[in-house]
Amino acid sequence: MSRFARLCEIASPTGEEAAVAAAVKAEIESFGIDVFEDDAAGPTGAGSGNLLFRIEGEKPGYVLFCAHLDTVPHSGPISVVIEDGVYRSGGDTILGADNKAAVAVMMELTNRYREKRPPIGIEVLFTVAEEQGLLGAVAFDKSLLKARIGFVFDHATDIGEVITSAPSLHKINAEFKGVEAHAGLVPEAGRSAIAAAATAISEMKLGRVDEETTANIGRVEGGSSGNVIPGSCRVSGEARSTDPDRVIEVIAAMSDSMISAASEMGCEVDIVTEEVFRGYRIANDSPALAVAEAALRARGHEPKHVPTGGGSDAHVFILAGIDALLLANGTYDNHTNDESVPQANLVEMLEICEEILIAAAARC
């Protein structure tokens, strides 16, 4: 799909989605379809609002397809090459298949029905600021959606995988406050905020805490000079678990370690925790699951139910009461310079979208 390569080569790290959103909107409108752009750019810090459009179907009702327009940060322009039928980055950057592979597929699906009705209505939402915590989907007014089932193509594994459980994510940010002093003259007068943070971190259980839970401290920064006892230190981390109670327990334990270490080292600590998204488990009787399984089998794929440790816009829709499902889209090594997607997988994703429409229409 030349469209896919064109989209990838329009840089769109979170906050800079304006150019790719404009290109997508212009092309969809050239099909004679109205595109609504919301005001999510303001509250999310994105370069654009979310884009929503619909095509009425032969049968009443709609199926939601969702993908995001932004990418992770990268340096330098993106160029796309094809090697042995596989799209790759031609330089030392990401490719942008996350999530432009899905965007391109959904645009082509729309193109197929510009002059004829699909079996059931199509509702497409392209979100912004997904990579920074699903911000676009959170800001979007979900009451605008007409679909009650939806599909998010944003999981970088083999086509056929169906994500049936995903974790809650809680962030933790702390600022340790110590006392500055000259490290060579009067070190006894100081209270090291960095030492307090290091002690706290050393007492935490990090990495894979249990089968369903992970914890991480990802950033530590503080101090002002090598010859000054550091008076401040900022620490950022997270915990994830498919058990909503367990993630709260782990964040609480991390907080307790910080409070204890600060007290022991004669420092203070301010801690802020935040639920970024809430986990879910897909019910066995989910209509979206039944539709996805029928569509995959129609294309010769045996559905494989798998968990994920990451987040997607499906989290937001499920919390809003929409029966949404995250599906693998056949991309690989997302967020790295080795990111790739076979041309055949783009075609297969498109055909699976077609089968989703057929299966959803059959259930009406």
C-alpha positions in Angstrom: 0.0 0.0 0.0 1.6 3.2 -1.1 -0.7 5.0 1.3 1.0 3.3 4.2 4.4 4.4 3.1 3.2 8.0 2.6 1.6 8.1 6.1 4.8 6.7 7.7 6.9 9.4 6.1 4.8 12.1 7.7 6.4 12.5 11.1 3.8 12.4 13.9 5.3 11.9 17.3 2.7 12.7 20.1 2.1 16.5 20.0 3.0 16.8 16.3 0.0 15.0 14.7 -1.2 18.0 12.7 0.3 17.1 9.4 -0.7 13.5 9.3 -4.2 14.3 10.6 -4.6 16.9 7.9 -3.5 14.4 5.2 -5.8 11.7 6.5 -8.8 14.1 6.8 -8.2 15.5 3.3 -8.1 12.0 1.7 -11.2 10.7 3.5 -13.1 13.9 2.5 -12.0 13.4 -1.1 -14.1 10.2 -0.9 -17.2 12.3 -0.2 -17.3 11.5 3.5 -17.6 14.1 6.2 -14.9 14.0 8.9 -15.5 15.4 12.4 -12.5 16.6 14.3 -13.0 17.2 18.0 -11.2 19.6 20.3 -8.9 17.0 22.0 -5.8 18.9 20.8 -6.1 21.3 23.7 -6.4 19.1 26.7 -4.1 16.4 25.4 -1.3 18.6 24.0 -1.7 16.9 20.7 -1.2 18.5 17.3 -4.7 17.7 16.2 -8.1 16.5 17.5 -9.4 13.0 17.1 -11.0 12.2 13.8 -14.4 10.5 13.5 -16.4 9.5 10.4 -19.0 7.0 9.4 -20.5 5.1 6.4 -24.0 3.9 6.6 -24.5 0.1 6.0 -27.0 -2.2 4.4 -28.1 -3.3 7.9 -28.7 -0.9 10.8 -26.0 -0.5 13.4 -22.3 0.2 13.3 -19.0 -1.5 13.9 -16.2 0.7 15.3 -12.7 0.5 14.0 -10.0 2.4 15.8 -6.3 3.3 15.3 -4.1 6.1 16.6 -2.3 8.7 14.5 0.7 9.5 16.8 4.0 7.6 17.1 6.6 7.4 19.8 9.3 10.1 19.6 12.1 9.7 17.0 15.0 11.6 15.6 15.4 12.5 12.0 13.0 11.9 9.1 11.4 8.6 8.4 12.0 6.8 5.1 10.3 3.6 4.1 11.9 0.7 2.1 10.6 -2.6 1.0 12.8 -5.6 1.4 11.5 -9.1 0.4 8.0 -7.9 0.7 8.4 -6.3 4.1 8.2 -2.6 5.0 11.1 -1.4 7.1 12.6 1.9 8.1 15.2 3.1 5.6 17.1 5.0 8.3 18.0 4.9 12.0 14.4 5.6 13.1 11.2 3.8 13.8 9.0 2.9 10.8 5.7 4.2 12.2 3.7 1.0 11.6 2.5 1.5 15.1 -0.2 2.5 14.4 -0.1 3.7 10.7 -0.5 0.2 9.4 -3.9 0.1 10.9 -4.7 3.7 9.8 -3.8 2.8 6.2 -5.9 -0.4 6.3 -9.0 1.4 7.7 -8.6 4.2 5.1 -8.6 1.5 2.3 -11.6 -0.2 3.9 -13.4 3.2 3.7 -12.3 3.6 0.1 -13.9 0.3 -0.8 -17.3 1.6 0.3 -17.2 5.1 -1.0 -19.8 4.2 -3.7 -21.6 1.2 -2.1 -22.9 0.4 1.3 -21.0 -2.1 3.6 -22.9 -5.0 5.1 -23.3 -3.0 8.3 -22.3 0.6 9.2 -18.7 1.5 9.6 -17.6 4.0 12.2 -13.9 4.9 12.2 -12.1 6.8 15.0 -8.5 7.9 14.6 -7.1 9.0 18.0 -4.3 11.3 19.0 -1.8 11.2 21.9 -2.3 7.5 22.4 1.4 6.8 23.1 1.5 9.2 26.1 -1.3 7.4 28.0 -4.3 7.0 25.7 -5.0 10.7 26.1 -6.9 11.2 22.9 -9.3 8.4 23.5 -9.8 9.6 27.1 -10.6 13.1 25.9 -12.9 11.9 23.2 -16.7 12.2 23.9 -17.6 8.5 23.8 -21.3 9.4 23.7 -20.7 10.4 20.1 -20.1 6.8 19.1 -23.0 4.9 17.6 -21.3 1.5 17.6 -21.6 -0.9 20.5 -18.9 -3.2 19.4 -15.4 -2.1 18.3 -12.0 -3.3 17.2 -8.6 -1.7 17.9 -5.8 -3.0 15.7 -2.8 -2.1 17.8 -1.0 -5.2 19.0 2.4 -6.0 17.5 2.2 -9.8 17.1 1.0 -12.3 14.6 -2.4 -11.9 13.0 -4.8 -14.3 14.8 -4.0 -13.2 18.3 -7.0 -11.8 20.3 -6.2 -9.9 23.4 -8.6 -11.1 26.1 -7.0 -9.5 29.2 -5.0 -6.3 29.8 -3.6 -4.7 32.9 -4.4 -1.7 35.0 -1.6 0.8 35.0 -0.8 3.1 37.9 2.0 5.7 37.8 4.0 6.9 40.8 5.9 10.1 41.0 7.8 11.2 44.1 10.0 14.1 45.0 12.5 13.6 47.8 13.5 16.7 49.7 16.8 16.7 51.7 19.2 19.4 52.8 22.0 20.8 50.6 25.5 21.2 52.0 29.0 21.4 50.8 30.1 17.8 50.1 33.7 18.4 51.0 33.5 20.9 53.9 30.4 20.0 55.9 28.8 16.8 54.5 27.4 16.1 58.0 25.1 19.1 57.6 23.5 17.7 54.5 20.7 15.2 54.0 21.0 13.4 50.6 17.7 13.2 48.8 19.4 10.9 46.2 20.6 8.5 49.0 17.0 8.4 50.3 15.6 7.6 46.9 18.3 5.0 46.3 17.5 3.3 49.6 13.8 3.3 48.8 14.3 1.8 45.4 16.6 -0.9 46.8 13.8 -2.0 49.1 11.2 -2.3 46.3 10.3 -5.5 44.5 10.7 -4.6 40.9 10.4 -6.3 37.5 7.9 -9.2 37.4 6.4 -9.2 40.8 4.1 -12.2 40.1 2.5 -13.8 37.1 0.0 -11.0 36.6 2.0 -8.0 38.0 5.0 -5.9 37.1 6.6 -2.9 38.7 9.3 -0.5 37.5 11.2 2.6 38.5 12.1 4.2 35.1 13.6 7.6 35.9 15.6 9.1 38.7 17.0 12.6 38.5 18.3 15.0 41.1 21.1 17.1 42.6 22.8 20.2 41.4 26.5 19.5 41.4 29.0 16.8 42.2 30.3 18.8 45.2 26.9 19.4 46.8 24.9 17.0 49.0 21.7 16.8 46.8 18.7 18.5 48.3 16.2 17.1 45.8 15.6 14.0 43.8 12.6 13.1 41.6 11.6 9.5 41.0 9.1 8.1 38.4 7.8 4.6 38.1 4.7 2.5 37.5 3.0 -0.8 38.4 0.8 -2.9 36.2 -1.5 -5.9 36.9 -4.5 -7.6 35.4 -5.7 -7.9 39.1 -7.0 -4.4 39.9 -6.5 -4.9 43.6 -3.0 -6.2 43.2 -1.8 -3.1 41.3 -3.0 -0.9 44.2 -1.1 -3.1 46.7 2.1 -2.8 44.7 1.9 1.0 44.3 1.1 1.2 48.1 4.2 -0.9 48.9 6.4 1.3 46.6 5.0 4.4 48.4 5.7 2.8 51.8 9.3 2.2 50.8 9.7 5.8 49.8 8.2 7.1 53.1 10.3 4.8 55.2 13.5 5.6 53.4 12.9 9.4 53.5 12.3 9.2 57.3 15.3 7.0 57.9 17.6 9.5 55.9 16.2 12.6 57.5 14.4 13.7 54.3 10.8 14.4 53.3 9.0 13.0 50.3 5.9 14.1 48.3 4.3 11.2 46.4 1.6 11.4 43.7 0.0 8.3 42.3 -2.4 8.1 39.3 -4.5 5.5 37.6 -3.6 5.8 33.9 -6.0 3.1 32.7 -8.0 0.3 34.2 -7.5 -3.3 33.2 -10.0 -5.7 31.8 -10.9 -9.3 31.0 -13.0 -10.1 28.0 -16.1 -12.1 28.8 -16.5 -15.4 27.0 -19.9 -14.3 25.7 -18.6 -11.0 24.3 -20.3 -10.2 20.9 -17.1 -8.5 19.7 -15.1 -11.7 20.6 -17.6 -13.9 18.7 -17.4 -11.6 15.6 -13.6 -11.5 15.7 -13.3 -15.2 16.0 -15.7 -15.8 13.1 -13.8 -13.3 11.0 -10.4 -14.8 11.7 -11.6 -18.3 11.0 -13.1 -17.2 7.7 -9.6 -16.1 6.7 -8.0 -19.4 7.9 -6.7 -18.2 11.3 -7.4 -20.1 14.4 -8.0 -17.4 17.1 -5.5 -17.4 19.9 -6.5 -15.8 23.2 -3.6 -14.0 24.8 -3.0 -11.4 27.6 -1.0 -8.2 27.1 1.1 -6.2 29.5 0.5 -2.9 27.5 -2.3 -0.4 27.1 -4.5 0.5 24.1 -7.5 2.6 23.3 -9.6 -0.5 24.0 -9.1 0.1 27.7 -10.9 3.5 27.3 -13.8 2.1 25.2 -14.4 -0.9 27.6 -14.5 1.5 30.6 -17.1 3.5 28.7 -19.3 0.5 28.2 -18.4 -0.4 24.6 -17.7 -4.0 23.8 -14.2 -3.4 22.4 -11.5 -5.9 21.5 -7.8 -5.4 20.8 -6.5 -7.4 17.9 -3.0 -8.3 16.7 -2.2 -6.4 13.4 0.9 -8.3 12.2 3.5 -5.6 12.9 6.7 -6.4 14.7 9.3 -4.7 16.9 7.2 -1.6 17.5 9.0 1.4 19.2 12.4 0.3 17.8 14.4 1.0 14.7 13.8 -2.6 13.6 10.0 -2.1 13.3 8.5 -3.8 10.3 5.3 -5.1 8.7 5.0 -7.5 5.8 2.9 -6.2 2.8 0.9 -9.4 3.0 -0.1 -8.6 6.6 -1.6 -5.2 5.5 -3.7 -7.0 2.9 -4.7 -9.6 5.4 -5.8 -7.0 8.0 -8.0 -5.4 5.3 -9.6 -8.7 4.5 -10.2 -9.4 8.2 -11.9 -6.1 8.6 -14.2 -7.1 5.7 -15.0 -10.4 7.4 -15.7 -8.5 10.7 -18.4 -6.5 8.8 -19.9 -9.7 7.4 -19.9 -11.5 10.8 -21.3 -8.4 12.6 -24.1 -8.0 10.0 -25.0 -11.7 10.4 -25.6 -11.1 14.1 -28.1 -8.3 13.5 
